Amino acid sequence: MIKRIYITCFSVIILLGCQSQKNPKEEVFARINGEVITVEEFVYTFTPQIWFMKNPFEKDVLNYHAGRMIRNVLFAQHQEELGIHDPLALRDEMAEAKREAVIDEMIRIMIDDSLENLSEEEVRDAYRKSLEYREVRHLFSPDSALIRSWYQEILSGQETFYTLSQQAFQDTFLANHGGYLGFITFGDMIPEFEEMVFQTEPGKVSKPFKTPFGWHILSVESVQTDMLPSEDDFQVNRDRIKNKIRRVKKEKFLSGFYASLVQKRKIRPDILGVQALSHLIKSSRITGKSLANNIQAYPSEALVREVLNRSQDIWDKPVIYMDDDYISLIDILPLLKRVPLALLYRNPSQAVLFAVRDELVYQMGLERGLEELETVQMKIGVRRKDWLSRQFVTSLTDTMTIHYPPGLNEDEMNRYSREVKNTLIHQTYLDLRDNARVWTDMDKIYTHYDNMK
C-alpha cells in the first residue's frame, strides 16, 4: 500500500538534455521518409532506460537506441499505409497519451528548479544507502490514536505485527504476513516512509510517524549489504544516484502538494464503494483476463459494459467524495489506467486516491493550455508511433505459421517460436529500411550526451 508509485503513476522524465548548448527541440538527428526525429524525442524515449544501464552514454548504446527508434517509425509508417484496424483503441490510446503528457508537464512546472542542485555529501550519503537492503514490516491506520495504541502494545509484548496486521490491512497478503514489505533500498518508497526505514535500527520498532497516507509504525527485521562502498563504484553510479535523489525529492514535493490538495478539495474514499470496486477488480473477467489488467489493456467501453452488466446499485455507488460531489464506480474506472496493477489489487482505496489526484493535476494542466505545448505534442506523437508499431508487429507475427523441428519440449518450442518471430521482425525492418529514405546525424546525439559520461 505504501509502495511508491513510481511517477510511471506520473511517468518521471528527467530532462537530461539541459546541458546541451543547442535546443534539442530544434535539432534534427534523423529523417525517415521525410518524417523528422529530433534530439528531444531521442532524449525522451531514451531517458527511462538509463536507470538500468551502467554505461548508458557509450556510442554503441546510443546507436542501438537510434536504430530502435528508426525501426519504430518505419513500422508505424507502414501500418498507416495498411490502415488502422482498430480506430477506437487508437483513440483511447491517444487520449491516455495526451493525459499522461499534460500531467508530466504540469508536474515539471510545479517542481522547483533547485532540485538540480545536489551537494556532494548528499549524493555520497544516498550512494551508501543504495547498497543497503532493509527487511521491513509495518502497520498502518488513518487514526493516529490507534497507531499509538498499537505501538505501546507491541513494545509491552501484548501484541505483535502479526496479530495486529489483521486489523490494519484489508489487503490479504499484508494482513496474513504481519504487514511484511520485503527488502527495501534507497528510492523504493515514498520519502517520509523511507526516512524512517533508514532511521530505525535493525531489530527495533519505529515511533509512530505520519505520511500522506496516514499513520504508521514499522520494524526493521534485518539489514543486508550488497557490497562495500568504493570510490570506483561510486563514480560509476554517480549519475544514476543523482537521478534517484531528484526522483525522491520530486516525490516529497508532490506528497506535500497532494496532501494539501486532498485537504482543500475534501477528497475522501467511500468504504462501501471501495469494497465494491475491490470485489469488481478481483472477480471480473473480460476475454479471460482480470478487470485490473483490462483497465490498462482494453478500451474504456469494454470496462463500462462489464460494469453495466451488473446491477445499477453497484455501478452507481459512490467510490470517492470530492468537495460536495462524488465519483461513482463506473466513472472511476477510466481514471485507474495509470495506477499500477499491484496497488489496484492490494489497496484499492489508495489506488482511487492516486487516480483522482492525477485527474486534478490533469485538469490544472488543461486550464493552462499545456496540451498545445510542443513538448506535449511530441510525447503524444511518440505514443502514436509506438502504438502503430506494436500493431504492425502483432499483425506480422500473428499470421505466420511456424514449423517446429521434431522432438522439442514446451520450453524449447517457445524459445524456437521467439527466435523465428524475432528473425521475421528484423528481416522485415531491413527490407523496409532498404526501400526507405533514411538520413541520420548521430554526432548530434553524441555531442548532447558528452557532458554526462
C-alpha positions in Angstrom: 0.0 0.0 0.0 2.8 2.3 0.8 5.0 1.1 -2.0 5.9 4.1 -4.1 4.0 4.8 -7.2 6.9 5.5 -9.5 5.9 8.5 -11.1 5.2 5.8 -14.0 1.9 6.8 -11.9 3.5 10.2 -13.3 6.0 8.9 -15.8 9.1 10.7 -14.4 11.3 12.1 -17.2 14.4 13.9 -16.0 15.4 16.4 -18.7 18.9 15.3 -19.1 19.3 17.4 -22.2 19.7 20.7 -20.4 23.4 20.6 -20.7 23.5 20.8 -24.4 24.1 24.3 -25.8 21.6 23.9 -28.6 17.9 23.4 -28.2 17.0 19.7 -28.5 13.5 20.6 -29.7 15.0 22.2 -32.8 17.9 19.8 -33.5 17.1 17.1 -36.1 19.1 14.0 -35.9 17.1 11.8 -38.3 14.7 11.9 -41.2 12.8 8.8 -42.3 10.8 9.1 -45.5 10.6 12.8 -44.7 9.5 12.4 -41.1 11.7 14.3 -38.7 13.0 12.9 -35.4 14.5 15.5 -33.1 17.2 15.2 -30.4 14.4 16.0 -27.8 12.5 12.9 -29.0 15.6 10.8 -28.6 16.2 12.1 -25.1 12.5 11.5 -24.1 12.5 7.9 -25.3 16.0 7.0 -24.1 15.9 8.5 -20.6 13.7 5.8 -18.9 16.2 3.2 -19.9 19.2 5.0 -18.3 18.4 3.7 -14.8 19.1 0.2 -15.8 22.5 0.8 -17.5 26.0 1.3 -16.1 27.4 3.0 -19.2 24.3 4.4 -21.0 26.1 7.1 -23.0 28.5 4.9 -24.9 28.2 5.3 -28.7 27.2 1.6 -29.2 24.3 2.1 -26.7 23.1 5.3 -28.3 23.4 3.8 -31.8 21.3 0.8 -30.8 18.5 3.1 -29.4 18.6 5.2 -32.5 18.1 2.0 -34.6 15.1 1.0 -32.5 13.6 4.4 -33.0 14.1 4.2 -36.8 12.5 0.7 -36.8 9.5 2.0 -34.8 9.0 4.9 -37.3 9.2 2.6 -40.3 6.8 0.1 -38.8 4.4 2.9 -37.8 4.5 4.4 -41.3 3.8 1.0 -42.9 0.9 0.4 -40.5 -0.5 3.8 -41.5 -0.3 2.7 -45.2 -2.1 -0.6 -44.4 -4.8 1.2 -42.5 -5.9 1.5 -38.8 -7.8 -1.7 -37.9 -9.0 -0.6 -34.5 -9.7 3.2 -34.6 -11.4 3.1 -31.2 -8.4 1.5 -29.5 -6.1 4.1 -31.1 -8.5 6.9 -30.0 -8.3 5.6 -26.4 -4.5 5.3 -26.6 -4.2 8.9 -27.8 -6.5 10.2 -25.1 -4.4 8.5 -22.5 -1.2 9.7 -24.1 -2.5 13.3 -24.0 -3.4 12.9 -20.4 0.0 11.5 -19.4 1.9 14.2 -21.3 -0.2 17.0 -19.8 0.3 15.6 -16.2 4.1 15.2 -16.8 4.3 18.8 -18.0 2.2 20.1 -15.1 4.4 18.3 -12.6 7.5 19.7 -14.2 6.1 23.2 -13.9 5.3 22.7 -10.2 8.7 21.3 -9.3 11.3 23.8 -8.1 14.5 24.0 -10.3 16.5 23.9 -7.1 16.2 20.1 -7.3 19.0 20.1 -9.8 21.5 21.5 -7.2 22.7 18.5 -5.2 25.6 18.6 -2.8 28.5 16.0 -3.0 27.7 14.9 0.6 24.0 14.3 -0.3 25.0 12.1 -3.3 27.5 10.1 -1.3 25.0 9.5 1.5 22.4 8.3 -1.0 25.1 6.0 -2.6 25.8 4.4 0.8 22.1 3.9 1.4 21.6 2.3 -2.0 24.0 -0.5 -1.0 21.7 -1.5 1.9 18.6 -3.6 1.7 16.4 -3.4 4.8 13.8 -6.0 5.6 10.7 -4.2 6.8 7.2 -4.8 8.1 4.7 -2.1 9.1 1.2 -1.3 10.4 -1.0 1.5 9.0 -4.1 3.4 10.2 -5.6 6.8 9.3 -6.2 7.1 13.1 -3.1 8.4 15.0 -4.5 7.3 18.4 -4.9 3.7 17.1 -1.4 3.6 15.8 0.0 4.9 19.1 -2.0 2.3 21.0 -0.6 -0.5 18.8 2.9 0.9 19.3 2.5 0.6 23.1 1.0 -2.8 22.8 4.0 -4.0 20.7 6.6 -2.5 23.0 4.9 -4.1 26.0 4.7 -7.5 24.3 0.9 -7.7 24.4 0.7 -7.8 20.6 2.9 -8.4 17.6 2.9 -7.1 14.0 1.3 -10.5 13.0 -1.6 -10.2 15.4 -2.3 -6.5 14.6 -1.9 -6.7 10.8 -5.4 -8.4 10.6 -6.9 -5.1 11.9 -4.5 -2.8 9.9 -5.0 -4.1 6.4 -7.8 -5.1 4.0 -5.1 -6.4 1.7 -4.9 -10.2 2.3 -1.1 -10.5 1.8 -0.3 -7.8 4.3 -2.9 -8.9 6.7 -1.7 -12.5 6.7 2.0 -11.7 6.8 2.3 -9.2 9.6 2.5 -6.2 7.2 5.6 -7.6 5.5 7.0 -5.3 2.8 10.2 -7.3 2.0 13.6 -5.8 1.4 13.7 -2.0 0.8 16.6 0.1 -0.5 17.1 3.8 -1.2 14.4 5.2 -3.6 11.9 2.3 -3.2 9.4 4.1 -1.0 7.8 7.4 -0.5 10.3 9.8 1.1 8.6 10.1 4.6 8.4 6.3 4.9 11.9 5.7 3.6 13.4 8.2 6.0 12.0 6.3 9.0 13.2 3.0 7.5 16.8 4.2 7.5 16.5 5.9 10.9 15.3 2.7 12.6 17.9 0.3 13.9 17.7 -3.4 13.0 15.5 -5.3 15.4 13.8 -2.1 16.6 10.3 -0.6 16.2 10.0 2.9 15.0 7.9 5.5 16.8 4.6 6.4 15.2 5.1 8.6 12.1 2.9 10.2 9.5 2.9 10.1 5.7 0.4 11.5 3.2 -1.4 8.2 3.5 -1.9 8.2 7.3 -0.1 6.9 10.4 2.4 4.1 10.6 4.8 2.1 12.7 7.5 -0.1 11.2 10.2 -2.6 12.3 13.4 -3.3 10.5 13.9 -7.1 10.7 17.4 -7.3 9.2 19.9 -5.4 7.0 21.8 -6.9 4.1 24.6 -5.1 2.3 25.0 -5.6 -1.5 28.7 -4.7 -1.4 31.2 -2.4 0.4 31.2 1.2 -0.8 34.1 2.1 -3.1 35.2 5.2 -4.9 35.2 3.4 -8.2 31.7 2.1 -7.8 30.5 5.5 -6.6 31.9 7.2 -9.7 30.3 4.6 -12.0 26.9 5.1 -10.3 27.1 8.8 -9.6 24.6 9.9 -12.3 22.2 7.1 -11.5 22.2 8.0 -7.8 21.8 11.7 -8.5 18.8 11.0 -10.7 17.3 8.8 -8.0 17.7 11.6 -5.4 15.9 14.0 -7.8 13.1 11.5 -8.2 12.8 11.1 -4.4 12.8 14.9 -3.9 10.2 15.3 -6.5 8.0 12.7 -4.8 8.5 14.5 -1.5 7.3 17.8 -3.1 4.4 16.0 -4.7 3.4 14.2 -1.5 3.0 17.6 0.2 1.2 19.0 -2.8 -1.2 16.1 -2.9 -1.8 16.2 0.8 -2.8 19.8 0.6 -5.0 19.1 -2.5 -6.8 16.3 -0.6 -7.5 18.6 2.3 -8.5 21.6 0.1 -10.9 19.6 -2.1 -12.1 17.4 0.8 -11.2 14.2 -1.0 -12.2 11.0 0.9 -12.9 7.4 -0.2 -16.3 5.8 0.5 -15.6 2.5 2.3 -18.6 0.6 0.7 -17.8 2.0 -2.7 -14.2 1.0 -2.5 -15.2 -2.5 -1.3 -17.4 -2.8 -4.4 -14.5 -1.7 -6.6 -12.2 -4.2 -4.9 -14.7 -7.0 -5.5 -15.1 -6.0 -9.1 -11.3 -5.9 -9.7 -10.8 -9.3 -8.2 -13.8 -11.1 -9.7 -14.5 -9.6 -13.1 -13.3 -11.2 -16.4 -13.1 -9.7 -19.8 -11.8 -12.1 -22.5 -10.3 -14.3 -19.8 -8.3 -11.6 -18.0 -8.9 -9.8 -14.7 -10.5 -6.4 -14.7 -7.4 -4.8 -13.2 -5.4 -5.9 -16.2 -8.1 -4.9 -18.6 -8.3 -1.4 -17.1 -4.9 -0.8 -18.8 -5.2 -3.1 -21.8 -8.7 -2.5 -23.1 -10.8 0.5 -24.3 -12.9 2.0 -21.6 -16.1 1.0 -23.4 -15.3 -2.7 -22.6 -15.0 -1.8 -18.9 -18.2 0.2 -18.9 -20.1 -2.7 -20.5 -18.7 -5.1 -17.8 -20.0 -2.8 -15.1 -23.3 -2.2 -16.8 -23.9 -5.9 -16.9 -24.2 -5.7 -13.1 -27.0 -4.2 -11.1 -27.3 -0.4 -11.2 -26.9 0.0 -7.4 -23.3 -1.3 -7.9 -22.1 0.8 -10.8 -23.9 3.9 -9.4 -22.3 3.5 -6.0 -20.1 6.4 -4.8 -16.4 5.4 -4.6 -14.8 8.7 -3.6 -16.2 12.1 -2.4 -14.7 15.4 -3.6 -16.0 18.8 -2.5 -19.8 18.4 -2.3 -19.9 15.8 -5.1 -18.8 12.2 -5.6 -17.3 9.9 -8.3 -19.2 6.7 -8.9 -17.7 3.3 -9.6 -18.5 3.5 -13.3 -16.8 6.9 -13.6 -13.7 6.0 -11.7 -12.7 3.1 -13.9 -11.2 5.1 -16.8 -9.1 7.1 -14.3 -7.4 4.0 -13.0 -5.4 3.3 -16.1 -2.3 4.9 -14.8 -2.4 3.2 -11.4 0.0 0.2 -11.0 -1.9 -3.1 -11.0 -0.3 -4.2 -7.7 -1.8 -1.2 -6.0 -5.2 -1.9 -7.5 -5.2 -5.4 -6.1 -3.6 -4.6 -2.8 -5.1 -1.3 -1.8 -7.9 0.0 -4.0 -8.5 2.9 -1.6 -5.1 4.3 -2.3 -5.5 3.5 -6.0 -8.6 5.6 -6.1 -6.9 8.5 -4.3 -4.0 8.4 -6.7 -6.3 8.3 -9.7 -8.3 11.3 -8.5 -5.2 13.3 -7.7 -3.9 12.5 -11.2 -7.1 13.7 -12.7 -7.0 17.0 -10.8 -3.4 17.7 -11.9 -4.6 16.9 -15.5 -7.4 19.4 -15.2 -5.0 22.0 -13.9 -2.8 21.4 -17.0 -5.7 21.7 -19.4 -6.7 25.0 -17.8 -3.2 26.3 -18.6 -3.4 25.0 -22.2 -0.5 22.7 -21.8 -1.8 20.3 -24.4 -0.8 22.8 -27.0 2.9 22.8 -26.0 5.4 21.4 -28.5 6.8 19.0 -25.8 3.4 17.6 -25.0 2.6 17.2 -28.7 5.9 15.4 -29.2 5.1 12.9 -26.4 1.7 12.2 -27.9 3.3 11.7 -31.3 5.8 9.2 -29.8 3.0 7.3 -28.2 1.1 7.1 -31.5 4.2 5.7 -33.3 4.7 3.2 -30.6 1.1 2.0 -30.8 1.1 1.7 -34.6 4.5 -0.1 -34.5 3.1 -2.6 -32.0 0.1 -3.2 -34.1 2.2 -3.8 -37.1 4.4 -6.3 -35.3 1.3 -8.1 -33.9 -0.3 -8.4 -37.3 3.0 -9.6 -38.8 3.6 -12.4 -36.2 0.1 -13.4 -35.6 -0.5 -14.5 -39.2 2.8 -16.5 -39.5 2.9 -20.3 -39.4 5.8 -21.9 -37.5 7.0 -25.4 -38.4 8.8 -26.8 -35.4 11.7 -29.3 -35.6 10.6 -32.7 -34.1 11.3 -33.6 -30.5 11.1 -30.2 -28.9 9.6 -29.8 -25.4 7.3 -26.9 -24.5 10.1 -24.6 -23.4 12.2 -25.3 -26.5 9.2 -24.7 -28.7 8.6 -21.3 -27.0 12.2 -20.4 -27.5 12.2 -21.5 -31.1 9.0 -19.5 -31.7 10.5 -16.4 -30.3 13.6 -16.8 -32.4 11.6 -17.3 -35.6 9.4 -14.3 -34.9 12.4 -12.0 -34.0 14.1 -13.1 -37.2 11.0 -12.2 -39.2 10.6 -8.8 -37.5 14.3 -8.0 -38.0 14.2 -9.1 -41.7 11.0 -7.0 -42.3 12.8 -4.0 -40.8 15.8 -4.5 -43.1 13.5 -4.8 -46.1 11.6 -1.6 -45.2 14.8 0.3 -44.5 16.3 -0.8 -47.8 13.4 0.8 -49.6 13.2 3.9 -47.3 14.8 7.3 -47.4 16.8 7.4 -44.1 19.2 10.1 -43.0 20.8 10.3 -39.6 23.4 12.6 -37.9 24.4 10.7 -34.8 27.1 13.3 -34.0 24.3 15.5 -32.6 23.3 12.7 -30.2 26.9 12.1 -29.2 27.5 15.8 -28.5 24.3 16.0 -26.5 25.5 13.3 -24.1 29.2 14.1 -24.0 28.8 16.0 -20.7 27.1 13.1 -19.0 29.7 10.4 -19.2 
